[in-house]
Amino acid sequence: MGHEQAQFAEFYRVHRAACMRAVVAGTGDREGAEDLVAEAFTRAWMSWRKVSRHPAPQAWVVRTALNVRVSAWRRRRREVALADGHDVAVGPDAGAWMRR
């Protein structure tokens, strides 16, 4: 295991529970918080050189988790529901029903 990998593994081991508590407190949803924290730690690993030099890497993870939640909320808010009776084409022939 490389030095960065070992450093990140230790960071994860030490701070995961506190990050979970903070995200659960911020969202009120334990199951959702688990997904958010997992995503935030994944992003932290992908940017570990930057995150490891951050003045508060644990806060970076919590903020990232909460930002992921806000981004998902914004995407869902922009979705448009189709009225009943509308066909939705899916797959490689998605437009085939229109060509008939």
N, C-alpha and C positions, 0 to 999 in steps of 0.2 A: 504494500500500500504506500503510495507517494505521500510526501509531507502535506501537501494541500488536501489530499483526500482524508488523511488522518486528522488534520486540523478541522475540516468540515464535519467529520463524523463525531468528533468531540463536541463541537458547537451544537450539533443536532441533539446529541445525547443530553447535554446540559440544559438546553433552552427549549426543547420541544414542548414540554408540559406547560411552561409559563406562557409560551406563545399560544398554545391551545386555550388556556384559561382566558387570555386577553381577547382572543377572537370569539370565543363563546360568549363572553361578556358583551362584546360589541355587536353580535348578531342574534343572540338568544337561541341559536340553533346548533346543538352539539354535532349532529351528523354533518350538516353543511360546513361547520367550522373545521371538521377533520379534513374534508376535501380542500378547503381553502388553505389550510396550513400546509398540507402536502404539496399543493401547487406553489405556495410561496417558498417552501424549502427547496423545491426543484429549481425555481428561478434563482434562489440564492446560490445554489450549487453551480448553476450555469454562469453566474456572474461572481463567483467566489472571490476572485482577485480584487474586485471592487468592493464587494460587501465586507470582506474580511478587514478592509481598511476603514470602513464606515465607523464613525464615532459610537454608534449604537446599533450593531448588527441585529440584535434581537428586535429592536423597534423597527428596523427595516423589514424584517420578516412579517411582523404583525401588520404594518402599514401596507405591505404588498398584498397580504391576504385580504385585507379589507378593500383595497383597490380592485382586486379581482372580483370581489362580490359586487361592487358598484358597477364595474364594466359589464358584468353579466346582466345586472338589472337594467342598465341602459339598452343593451341589445334586445332584451325581452320587451322593453317598452316600445321599441321601434317596430316590432313585429306586427303584422296586420293579419287579423283573423279572417278567414274566408267564411262566407255565409254558407249555410247548409246547401248541399246540392252541387257545389262546385267540385269538378274533378281536379285532382292534383296529379300531374305526371311525375314519375320518379324513375331514375335509371337512365341508361344510355339512350333509350328511345323515348326520352321524356316528351319530345314534341310530336311523336308518332300519331297520337290521337288527333292532333290538329290537322294532319295531312290527309286524313281519311275523307 
